């Protein structure tokens, strides 16, 4: 059994990837201690926070999750992330028990075989340390573990190369998504159901069926959508020890450069030391590299796991640009979950040797909270204001173009000279989406978006001009077979430390265009298999 001072495996972070690894180890008979920087909250508390927010903040993913003093995370208009460069790496994640799946949309696109071989096929970026067929069984395990619904028709699957069906059928489209699907079909585009970690009509994993609240971001009030918090009680029942409000600030190494302990501050700024046989860093793609850099010692003067000088480099996301349209006829977004579909085939092609692929999605967020302020700016009152809000709610739509980007060592997280409440350095990120992605918008995605607007019957179109972030943090502890230019190997094990695994989005070698979480979890299962074998001494 684990205790608060030691375990067979010590896992830093209680998000989805740490949870998956913890459960595999527990089921294999190993003791597990999980350490979480932030507080542990109930769904009722978070839901009440959301209900009490003013309308202007209800669209903010993080505003329902006020951070603890000792575990800051990015909030609207704060300075926790020190940002620099041509583009802003403005991220949204939370340091709560359960991690950022509290407020994700549940979107679960797989990578394609081509997405994992960018360098071999197109001469750009990096190849993964293994191929799609190696990862595919781990995708199946992920879909079954967290409960992902999706289409049974191969024509509607992405990609169709799969070895097992989804455990649940896809969710139905909203009225707006149905109209959007019909509209884009007239210009040769195929909008397909998204696979998503949400129960579609039946209970699954002790979670109820989706009841279409349409505020999956920032919180599913009934727990139909998977989030890490739904699994924590189950892990404790299996014997895991979970420490919350405990900020790990140092990874300690010993003889042979193995990791011997981690140190954390409690909420009273008191330091504690935890020992173990194997260690997993499962914070996220920002907090993992920050911790590694903070932990520099005599053996590792550039930081833990950083002999390659790649820790904190290659920071990636899915840069996105939105198109807002007002249509002549109602579309009525907002029935069902917030993302139900997408146009994915536009992400693939030989053009990737010249520019990025792009994915188009119809945002199914109810429009009333977005259009009310536009209606108010018109100076309307009374029945005229009410009628305009109703018209705009029915006849506005948002279409997002999400792009892949390439790893670039210059896109780098370093330690700021600014400190948080505990006296720990804040993360500083220099970021540039790169010409590969910018070219995609100008010569490829924008013309497609303009055709989509016409097909939708738009009477007013506004296409953004600057990239925002999708909050999919990737690349800062990049995976590869060559220890000289990567941080972790094919099992997410640090090249420099045989008993340290650094898991999650930071290990991803390419971004593709679809959301990253399912790939993070699939690679976590792969790491878990290696860790179980290692813990057994195999």
FIROFI-489929 format. One line per field, with one value per residue (C-alpha): residue in one letter; x, y, z; residue number from 1. Coordinates in nm, 3 decimals. Each point is the difference from the previous one (the first is absolute). Layout:
% residues N
torti <- c(A	...)
x <- c(X	...)
y <- c(Y	...)
z <- c(Z	...)
numar <- c(NUM	...)
//
This chain:
% residues 538
torti <- c(X	X	X	X	X	X	X	X	X	X	X	X	X	X	X	X	X	X	X	X	X	X	X	X	X	X	X	X	X	X	X	X	X	X	X	X	X	X	X	X	X	X	X	X	X	X	X	X	X	X	X	X	X	X	X	X	X	X	X	X	X	X	X	X	X	X	X	X	X	X	X	X	X	X	X	X	X	X	X	X	X	X	X	X	X	X	X	X	X	X	X	X	X	X	X	X	X	X	X	X	X	X	X	X	X	X	X	X	X	X	X	X	X	X	X	X	X	X	X	X	X	X	X	X	X	X	X	X	X	X	X	X	X	X	X	X	X	X	X	X	X	X	X	X	X	X	X	X	X	X	X	X	X	X	X	X	X	X	X	X	X	X	X	X	X	X	X	X	X	X	X	X	X	X	X	X	X	X	X	X	X	X	X	X	X	X	X	X	X	X	X	X	X	X	X	X	X	X	X	X	X	X	X	X	X	X	X	X	X	X	X	X	X	X	X	X	X	X	X	X	X	X	X	X	X	X	X	X	X	X	X	X	X	X	X	X	X	X	X	X	X	X	X	X	X	X	X	X	X	X	X	X	X	X	X	X	X	X	X	X	X	X	X	X	X	X	X	X	X	X	X	X	X	X	X	X	X	X	X	X	X	X	X	X	X	X	X	X	X	X	X	X	X	X	X	X	X	X	X	X	X	X	X	X	X	X	X	X	X	X	X	X	X	X	X	X	X	X	X	X	X	X	X	X	X	X	X	X	X	X	X	X	X	X	X	X	X	X	X	X	X	X	X	X	X	X	X	X	X	X	X	X	X	X	X	X	X	X	X	X	X	X	X	X	X	X	X	X	X	X	X	X	X	X	X	X	X	X	X	X	X	X	X	X	X	X	X	X	X	X	X	X	X	X	X	X	X	X	X	X	X	X	X	X	X	X	X	X	X	X	X	X	X	X	X	X	X	X	X	X	X	X	X	X	X	X	X	X	X	X	X	X	X	X	X	X	X	X	X	X	X	X	X	X	X	X	X	X	X	X	X	X	X	X	X	X	X	X	X	X	X	X	X	X	X	X	X	X	X	X	X	X	X	X	X	X	X	X	X	X	X	X	X	X	X	X	X	X	X	X	X	X	X	X	X	X	X	X	X	X	X	X	X	X	X	X	X	X	X	X	X	X	X	X	X	X	X	X	X	X	X	X	X	X	X	X	X	X	X	X	X	X	X	X	X	X	X	X)
x <- c(0.000	0.106	0.015	0.048	0.378	0.074	-0.143	0.106	-0.104	-0.035	-0.213	0.009	-0.335	-0.353	-0.119	-0.114	0.343	0.112	-0.329	0.030	0.352	-0.094	-0.287	0.211	0.262	-0.254	-0.161	0.345	0.048	0.234	-0.039	-0.071	0.027	-0.143	0.093	-0.223	0.098	-0.353	-0.312	-0.252	-0.346	-0.343	-0.202	-0.267	0.250	0.127	-0.349	-0.111	0.302	-0.110	-0.360	0.106	0.230	-0.110	-0.102	0.320	0.210	-0.213	0.196	0.327	0.120	0.198	-0.222	-0.192	0.330	0.154	0.359	0.147	0.273	0.255	-0.105	-0.058	-0.121	-0.085	-0.305	-0.153	0.222	0.258	0.375	0.076	0.119	0.271	-0.055	0.235	0.046	-0.194	-0.299	-0.144	0.020	-0.308	-0.107	-0.287	0.063	-0.083	0.188	-0.284	-0.026	-0.122	0.189	-0.116	-0.245	-0.233	-0.054	0.087	-0.258	0.061	0.108	0.201	0.139	0.273	0.316	0.021	0.292	0.117	-0.010	0.270	0.237	0.022	0.373	0.004	-0.297	0.027	0.350	-0.115	-0.018	0.079	-0.109	-0.130	0.212	-0.255	-0.271	-0.379	-0.043	0.202	-0.217	-0.336	-0.064	0.068	-0.261	-0.250	0.090	-0.043	-0.342	-0.119	0.156	-0.137	-0.319	0.018	-0.301	0.038	-0.147	-0.012	0.000	0.361	-0.091	-0.058	0.300	0.331	0.209	-0.189	0.307	-0.097	-0.014	-0.309	-0.325	-0.067	-0.166	-0.296	-0.173	0.049	-0.212	-0.255	0.075	-0.165	-0.228	0.288	0.241	-0.253	-0.037	0.375	0.061	-0.247	0.144	0.364	-0.093	-0.105	0.364	0.150	0.084	-0.093	-0.099	0.016	-0.088	0.279	0.094	-0.035	0.043	-0.366	-0.271	-0.242	-0.330	0.114	0.186	0.365	0.285	-0.243	-0.083	-0.348	-0.104	0.045	-0.306	0.110	0.078	0.226	0.247	0.249	0.253	0.050	-0.168	-0.232	-0.242	-0.110	0.333	-0.108	0.320	0.317	0.218	0.279	-0.190	-0.250	0.278	0.177	-0.231	0.042	0.379	-0.019	-0.224	0.275	0.258	0.143	0.105	-0.085	0.153	-0.161	0.119	0.358	0.224	0.296	0.290	0.305	0.093	0.295	0.257	0.251	0.257	-0.008	-0.212	-0.314	-0.280	-0.014	-0.266	-0.219	-0.047	-0.323	-0.131	-0.328	-0.245	0.185	0.329	0.144	0.227	-0.037	0.200	-0.155	0.202	-0.083	0.134	-0.144	-0.131	-0.249	-0.035	-0.356	-0.058	-0.055	0.204	0.088	0.038	0.207	0.283	-0.017	0.056	0.285	0.178	-0.050	0.161	0.348	0.276	0.371	-0.063	-0.251	0.103	-0.248	-0.289	-0.126	-0.032	0.162	0.335	-0.144	-0.094	-0.351	-0.195	-0.237	0.072	-0.238	-0.305	-0.300	-0.376	-0.273	-0.005	-0.352	-0.189	-0.375	-0.257	-0.322	-0.295	-0.351	-0.229	-0.322	-0.176	0.020	0.262	-0.072	0.328	-0.003	-0.197	0.221	0.371	0.220	0.198	-0.168	0.161	0.285	0.146	0.320	0.095	0.129	0.283	0.154	0.186	0.331	-0.030	0.141	0.348	-0.080	-0.255	-0.199	-0.323	-0.317	-0.306	-0.335	-0.254	-0.343	-0.007	-0.326	0.011	-0.336	0.042	-0.210	0.285	0.218	-0.253	-0.170	0.277	-0.009	-0.372	0.048	0.255	-0.273	-0.179	-0.316	-0.234	-0.313	-0.166	0.240	0.299	-0.171	-0.077	0.358	0.148	-0.235	0.091	0.373	-0.021	-0.175	0.196	0.361	0.256	0.368	0.230	0.354	0.303	0.253	0.349	0.290	0.340	0.357	0.236	0.245	0.275	-0.034	-0.353	0.122	-0.110	0.255	-0.016	-0.107	0.162	-0.356	-0.104	-0.329	-0.134	0.231	0.302	0.018	0.072	-0.290	0.023	0.117	-0.083	0.131	-0.230	-0.041	-0.254	0.238	-0.027	-0.111	-0.322	-0.041	0.021	-0.274	-0.240	0.070	0.015	-0.207	-0.234	-0.128	-0.124	-0.175	-0.160	-0.128	-0.162	-0.155	-0.152	-0.163	-0.133	-0.149	-0.193	0.194	-0.105	0.287	0.343	0.286	0.320	0.262	0.351	0.204	0.056	-0.134	0.087	-0.206	0.146	0.157	0.347	0.252	0.369	0.191	0.137	0.004	0.025	0.259	0.235	0.308	0.096	0.197	-0.310	-0.286	-0.093	-0.186	0.005	-0.283	-0.136	0.013	0.297	0.262	0.314	0.209	-0.174	-0.106	-0.268	-0.163	-0.295	-0.116	-0.343	-0.267	-0.018	0.355	0.124	-0.193	0.227	-0.265	-0.328	-0.217	-0.319	-0.232	-0.010	0.289	-0.149	-0.077	0.357	0.136	-0.197	0.096	0.370	-0.066	-0.130	0.316	0.209	-0.205	0.077	0.372	-0.022	-0.187	0.267	0.277	-0.161	-0.007	0.369	-0.051)
y <- c(0.000	0.357	0.265	0.376	-0.034	-0.285	-0.237	-0.240	0.265	0.370	0.192	0.379	0.122	-0.139	0.076	-0.254	-0.139	-0.040	-0.169	-0.252	-0.095	-0.016	-0.242	-0.232	-0.016	-0.052	-0.282	-0.158	0.007	0.297	0.275	0.345	0.347	0.290	0.359	0.286	0.367	0.135	-0.060	-0.281	0.133	-0.154	0.028	0.186	0.269	0.051	0.003	0.259	0.212	-0.010	0.086	0.304	0.143	0.317	-0.060	0.155	-0.268	-0.306	-0.055	-0.017	-0.355	0.086	0.248	-0.279	-0.124	0.271	-0.105	-0.060	0.243	-0.281	-0.148	0.285	-0.069	0.237	0.216	0.277	0.310	-0.144	-0.034	-0.355	-0.087	0.241	0.018	0.118	-0.032	0.071	-0.202	-0.047	-0.343	0.091	-0.325	-0.113	-0.282	-0.060	-0.136	-0.185	-0.367	-0.162	0.240	0.196	-0.262	0.175	0.258	-0.173	-0.053	-0.375	0.007	-0.313	-0.007	-0.258	0.077	-0.153	-0.218	0.296	0.237	-0.211	0.003	0.366	-0.007	-0.327	0.093	0.377	0.097	0.220	-0.031	-0.327	-0.361	-0.174	-0.261	-0.266	-0.033	0.017	-0.378	-0.006	0.272	-0.128	-0.262	0.267	0.222	-0.286	-0.036	0.374	0.002	-0.281	0.134	0.353	-0.075	0.150	0.004	0.002	-0.117	-0.366	0.087	-0.003	0.278	0.225	-0.109	0.185	-0.180	-0.310	-0.215	-0.145	-0.345	0.030	0.197	0.290	-0.110	0.234	0.143	0.362	0.283	0.159	0.327	0.323	0.180	0.231	-0.286	-0.173	0.315	0.054	-0.360	0.044	0.338	-0.106	-0.314	0.229	0.109	-0.346	0.007	-0.280	0.084	-0.313	-0.083	0.055	-0.276	0.142	-0.106	0.032	-0.252	-0.005	-0.130	-0.263	0.010	-0.099	-0.017	0.089	0.324	0.095	0.060	0.346	0.220	0.278	0.280	0.171	0.129	-0.288	0.282	0.100	-0.288	-0.293	0.037	-0.365	-0.171	-0.159	0.131	-0.169	0.207	-0.113	0.085	-0.279	-0.260	0.117	-0.179	-0.323	0.029	0.055	-0.306	-0.197	0.125	0.319	0.281	0.345	0.315	0.327	0.356	-0.128	0.180	-0.206	0.238	-0.228	-0.335	-0.148	-0.229	-0.239	-0.262	-0.094	0.309	-0.188	0.199	-0.061	0.241	0.299	0.296	0.192	0.303	-0.032	0.291	0.130	0.022	-0.296	-0.230	-0.380	-0.277	-0.306	-0.303	-0.274	-0.260	0.152	0.348	0.145	0.369	0.051	0.369	0.140	0.127	0.324	-0.110	-0.309	0.189	0.275	-0.256	-0.167	0.332	0.101	-0.326	0.062	-0.157	-0.076	-0.310	0.180	0.367	0.082	-0.169	-0.353	-0.208	0.281	-0.124	0.059	0.363	-0.078	0.039	0.291	0.023	-0.083	0.143	-0.062	0.036	0.003	0.367	0.095	0.280	0.045	0.100	0.155	0.009	0.136	-0.210	0.086	-0.303	-0.135	-0.262	-0.033	-0.102	-0.125	-0.323	-0.277	0.000	0.289	-0.184	-0.282	-0.001	0.112	0.012	-0.201	-0.104	0.354	-0.080	-0.258	0.027	0.039	0.376	-0.063	0.025	0.371	0.098	-0.136	-0.190	0.152	-0.138	0.183	-0.037	0.145	0.129	-0.117	0.238	0.170	0.348	0.206	0.076	0.118	0.212	0.177	0.258	0.066	0.063	0.235	0.205	0.087	0.205	-0.206	-0.038	-0.193	-0.216	0.120	-0.118	-0.332	-0.056	0.077	-0.238	-0.272	0.066	-0.002	-0.309	-0.186	0.137	0.025	-0.276	-0.043	-0.216	-0.065	-0.076	-0.196	-0.056	-0.234	0.152	-0.124	-0.048	0.289	0.010	0.378	-0.033	-0.036	-0.006	0.139	0.111	0.359	0.225	0.070	-0.216	-0.145	-0.006	-0.288	0.178	-0.235	0.142	0.060	-0.158	0.221	-0.109	0.141	-0.104	0.035	-0.213	0.003	0.063	-0.359	0.072	0.360	-0.111	-0.255	0.268	0.240	-0.231	-0.298	0.033	0.354	-0.066	-0.316	0.196	0.263	-0.274	-0.148	0.337	0.029	-0.356	0.079	0.293	0.258	0.364	0.123	-0.160	0.087	-0.207	0.058	0.109	-0.116	-0.346	-0.101	-0.320	-0.316	-0.065	-0.327	0.017	-0.216	-0.046	0.126	-0.346	-0.135	-0.371	-0.160	-0.294	0.226	0.111	0.293	0.179	-0.121	-0.028	-0.332	-0.331	-0.194	-0.096	0.361	-0.097	0.271	-0.077	0.126	-0.177	-0.363	0.027	0.327	0.014	0.338	-0.049	0.201	0.250	0.117	-0.326	0.039	0.025	0.145	0.174	-0.088	0.211	-0.184	0.031	-0.164	-0.164	-0.346	-0.027	0.112	-0.277	-0.263	0.077	-0.009	-0.356	-0.085	0.153	-0.187	-0.335	0.080	0.124	-0.309	-0.220	0.213	0.000	-0.380	-0.001	-0.138)
z <- c(0.000	-0.062	0.269	-0.012	-0.002	-0.240	-0.263	-0.270	-0.254	0.071	-0.252	-0.009	-0.131	0.015	-0.353	-0.253	-0.097	0.362	0.086	-0.283	0.106	0.367	-0.061	-0.216	0.277	0.274	-0.196	-0.036	0.378	0.042	0.259	-0.142	0.148	-0.203	0.080	-0.116	0.020	0.019	0.208	-0.026	-0.074	-0.047	-0.319	0.194	0.101	-0.353	-0.149	0.254	-0.089	-0.364	0.079	0.201	-0.267	-0.178	-0.361	-0.135	0.174	-0.073	-0.319	0.195	0.053	0.314	0.182	0.175	0.147	0.218	0.072	0.343	0.107	0.003	-0.337	-0.247	-0.351	-0.286	0.055	-0.211	0.015	0.241	-0.054	0.113	-0.351	-0.112	-0.377	-0.273	-0.375	-0.322	0.125	0.347	0.165	0.203	0.162	0.218	0.244	0.363	0.298	0.169	0.092	-0.320	-0.226	-0.301	-0.124	0.245	-0.275	-0.327	-0.272	-0.010	-0.366	-0.081	-0.354	-0.065	-0.194	-0.348	-0.119	-0.211	0.297	0.167	-0.300	-0.101	-0.061	-0.195	-0.219	-0.037	0.109	0.289	0.378	0.175	-0.025	0.311	0.176	-0.112	-0.262	0.006	0.014	0.321	0.154	-0.126	0.272	0.261	-0.164	0.041	0.367	0.044	-0.163	0.225	0.318	-0.010	-0.194	-0.347	-0.228	-0.376	-0.330	-0.102	-0.372	-0.127	-0.244	0.300	0.210	0.027	-0.097	-0.112	0.069	0.336	0.158	0.222	0.013	0.234	0.326	-0.068	-0.307	-0.099	0.135	-0.235	-0.176	0.110	-0.247	-0.086	-0.063	-0.225	-0.209	-0.002	-0.116	-0.285	-0.097	-0.020	-0.195	-0.286	-0.038	0.036	0.373	0.239	0.357	0.216	0.362	0.248	0.238	0.349	0.361	0.087	0.072	-0.292	0.127	0.250	0.332	-0.029	0.250	0.283	-0.182	-0.125	-0.359	-0.151	0.053	-0.238	0.247	-0.258	0.257	-0.031	0.003	0.280	0.190	-0.058	0.294	-0.005	-0.075	-0.330	-0.158	0.120	0.224	0.226	0.315	-0.075	0.042	0.316	0.244	-0.191	0.022	0.375	0.034	-0.174	0.248	-0.147	0.232	-0.141	0.146	-0.108	0.066	-0.034	-0.251	-0.120	-0.059	-0.026	-0.150	0.187	-0.162	0.155	-0.094	-0.366	-0.067	0.100	0.157	0.373	0.127	-0.070	0.234	0.044	0.186	0.185	0.022	0.306	-0.195	0.190	-0.203	-0.012	-0.169	-0.167	-0.111	-0.246	-0.240	-0.317	-0.071	-0.246	-0.084	-0.119	0.070	-0.351	-0.293	0.181	0.362	-0.089	-0.175	0.262	0.277	-0.190	-0.051	0.365	0.110	-0.147	0.213	-0.023	-0.211	-0.222	-0.015	-0.280	0.178	0.050	-0.321	-0.196	-0.131	-0.350	0.085	-0.126	0.324	-0.048	-0.372	-0.289	0.175	-0.226	-0.012	-0.263	-0.104	-0.098	-0.173	0.023	-0.257	0.130	-0.235	0.010	-0.215	-0.178	0.145	0.358	0.084	0.374	0.156	0.357	0.014	0.136	0.076	-0.105	-0.271	-0.191	-0.344	-0.221	-0.351	0.032	-0.354	-0.062	0.243	-0.235	-0.330	-0.178	0.051	0.348	-0.148	-0.052	0.264	0.292	-0.015	0.145	0.176	-0.006	0.275	0.062	0.356	0.154	0.297	0.049	-0.144	0.244	0.240	-0.290	-0.190	0.291	0.027	-0.375	0.026	0.296	-0.194	-0.250	0.265	-0.016	0.297	0.091	-0.264	-0.270	0.206	0.074	-0.369	-0.104	0.258	-0.124	-0.365	0.063	0.221	-0.281	-0.295	0.112	-0.021	0.075	-0.213	0.121	-0.215	0.207	-0.141	0.056	0.069	-0.005	0.295	0.018	0.263	0.017	0.138	0.350	0.362	0.246	0.364	0.055	0.256	0.123	0.297	0.120	0.358	0.095	-0.144	-0.299	-0.345	-0.234	-0.346	-0.288	-0.357	-0.327	-0.284	-0.375	-0.190	-0.298	-0.372	-0.065	0.191	-0.118	-0.364	0.062	0.117	-0.285	-0.301	0.116	0.296	-0.047	-0.357	0.123	0.287	-0.244	-0.210	0.314	0.091	-0.342	0.024	0.342	-0.141	0.198	-0.030	0.216	0.039	0.232	-0.024	0.268	-0.087	0.299	0.141	0.338	0.181	0.032	0.348	-0.120	0.154	-0.184	-0.066	0.305	0.089	-0.354	-0.081	-0.226	-0.049	-0.005	0.351	-0.143	-0.133	0.219	0.367	0.027	-0.189	-0.162	0.346	0.128	0.218	0.046	-0.199	0.293	0.291	-0.022	0.268	-0.110	-0.240	-0.136	-0.151	-0.177	-0.281	0.052	-0.153	-0.326	-0.305	-0.233	0.059	-0.302	0.011	0.237	0.377	0.182	0.310	-0.139	-0.133	0.336	0.169	-0.257	0.055	0.375	-0.035	-0.192	0.278	0.261	-0.162	0.006	0.358	0.122	-0.159	0.149	0.345	-0.017	-0.081	-0.352)
numar <- c(1	2	3	4	5	6	7	8	9	10	11	12	13	14	15	16	17	18	19	20	21	22	23	24	25	26	27	28	29	30	31	32	33	34	35	36	37	38	39	40	41	42	43	44	45	46	47	48	49	50	51	52	53	54	55	56	57	58	59	60	61	62	63	64	65	66	67	68	69	70	71	72	73	74	75	76	77	78	79	80	81	82	83	84	85	86	87	88	89	90	91	92	93	94	95	96	97	98	99	100	101	102	103	104	105	106	107	108	109	110	111	112	113	114	115	116	117	118	119	120	121	122	123	124	125	126	127	128	129	130	131	132	133	134	135	136	137	138	139	140	141	142	143	144	145	146	147	148	149	150	151	152	153	154	155	156	157	158	159	160	161	162	163	164	165	166	167	168	169	170	171	172	173	174	175	176	177	178	179	180	181	182	183	184	185	186	187	188	189	190	191	192	193	194	195	196	197	198	199	200	201	202	203	204	205	206	207	208	209	210	211	212	213	214	215	216	217	218	219	220	221	222	223	224	225	226	227	228	229	230	231	232	233	234	235	236	237	238	239	240	241	242	243	244	245	246	247	248	249	250	251	252	253	254	255	256	257	258	259	260	261	262	263	264	265	266	267	268	269	270	271	272	273	274	275	276	277	278	279	280	281	282	283	284	285	286	287	288	289	290	291	292	293	294	295	296	297	298	299	300	301	302	303	304	305	306	307	308	309	310	311	312	313	314	315	316	317	318	319	320	321	322	323	324	325	326	327	328	329	330	331	332	333	334	335	336	337	338	339	340	341	342	343	344	345	346	347	348	349	350	351	352	353	354	355	356	357	358	359	360	361	362	363	364	365	366	367	368	369	370	371	372	373	374	375	376	377	378	379	380	381	382	383	384	385	386	387	388	389	390	391	392	393	394	395	396	397	398	399	400	401	402	403	404	405	406	407	408	409	410	411	412	413	414	415	416	417	418	419	420	421	422	423	424	425	426	427	428	429	430	431	432	433	434	435	436	437	438	439	440	441	442	443	444	445	446	447	448	449	450	451	452	453	454	455	456	457	458	459	460	461	462	463	464	465	466	467	468	469	470	471	472	473	474	475	476	477	478	479	480	481	482	483	484	485	486	487	488	489	490	491	492	493	494	495	496	497	498	499	500	501	502	503	504	505	506	507	508	509	510	511	512	513	514	515	516	517	518	519	520	521	522	523	524	525	526	527	528	529	530	531	532	533	534	535	536	537	538)
//
